Amino acid sequence: MVRRKFTKEFKFEAVKLVTERGVAVAQAARDLDLAESVLRRWVREAAVAPITAFPGNGQQRAEQAEIAALKKEVAKLKAERDILKKAAAFFAREAT
C-alpha cells in the first residue's frame, strides 16, 4: 500500500471544514477519504500552533530539531566517554 501525501493547503482546508463550517470530524473524514484519527490530529496540530502546523517536506519544528541535536550530542559524548574509559584501563595496566 502506498502512503498518501497531503499538501499543507489540503490539511488546512480539512481543518477549516471541521472548525469553521461545523462539520463533524467523522463526516468530514468520510467525505475526504481519511481516517478519523488523522483528521483529529490535524485539527489538534492546527489548534496548538496554527502558523507552524504541518511543516512537511523534511522541515522540522524547533522542538524536534533541538531534540535531534541533543541526541547527536549525547551520542558524541558517549563515544568520548568510552574512549576515556579504555585509555584509563590501558594506563592502569601499564602502571602495574
N, C-alpha and C positions, 0 to 999 in steps of 0.2 A: 504494500500500500504506500502510495506516495504522500509525503507530508505536504499539506497545503500551506501556502504562504499568503498572508493578507497584508495589504498596504495599510499604512498609518491612517490614510483617509477613510478606508473601509471600516477600520476599527472605531474611529471617531463617529462615523455615521451610525454604526450599530449601537454605540453607546448613547448617541442622541435619540435614537429610536426608543430606547428604554427610558432615559431620564427626562427628555423634554416632551415627547409625544405620549408618554404614559403607557406604552405597550408593555405587556407582561414579558418578563425575561423568557419564560418558556415559549410563548408565542413567537417572539422575535427570533429566538434560536431556531425554531422550526422553519420560519419563513426564510431565514438566511442560511439554512442547512448547516447549523453549528451545534456543537454540544452546549448544553446549558452552562456547564461549569466554565467553559471558555468565555462565554459572554459575560458571566458573573465576574470572572477575573478581570476582564477588560473594563467593566463598569467600576470595579474596585480600584484598579490602577489609575483610571482617569479621575476618580474622585480624590485620590490621595495626592497625586501630582499631575495636574492637567497639562502643564507645559512640557514636562519631561516624560510623559507616558508614552509607551511604545517606541523606544529608541530605534530598534531594528537595525538590520544590516551590520552587525558586529559592533555597534556602538553600545557602550556600557553606561549605566548610571554611575554617578560619582561614588556611591557606596560600593558597588560591585568592582569598580576599578581600584578602590582603596583596598578592598579585601584581596584582590588578586595580587596587588603589590606587596601586601603584608605576607601573604603565603609564599611569595617568591623570596622575600627577605628571611622568613623562617627557615626555608629550605637551605639558603646560603649559610645561615648561622649554624644550623645543624651540621652541615658539611665541615665548617671551620672547627666546630667543637670536636667532631670525630677525628680530625687531623691532629688537634692538640692532644687528645687522649692517647692516640697512637705514639705521638712524639714523647709524651711523658712516660709511657710504658717503655719505650725504647731506651731513653736516657736512664731510667731506673734500673733497667737490666745491665746497662753499661757500667753503672756505678758500683754494682756488686761483683 
